[in-house]
Amino acid sequence: FQTESLTVPINIAEGSAKFSKPDRRNYFTTARGSLFECIAILEIMHAEGKLGATTYLELTGLGEELSKMLYAMVKNLQ
């Protein structure tokens, strides 16, 4: 989970350094994909009883918020 969660800010940072809109959009799209991977892992952990309901809801809520931000960032680069 830690490796997947690190790819989100790393892709955002790398995308922010790109000069062309298509390059930035690609990295932000990749970051959003990594975020979806993280949410899937949270769902599995919760289903297996390794993650409590409160933490699960808090983290998936934050994930949804970040997903919306990344979606807006991608759309703004089209």
Buried (B, 14 or more C-beta within 10 A) or exposed (E): EEEBBEBBEBBBEBBEEBEEEEBBBBBBBBBBBBBEBBBEBBEEBBEEEEBEEEEBEEBBEEBEEBBEBBEEBBEEBE
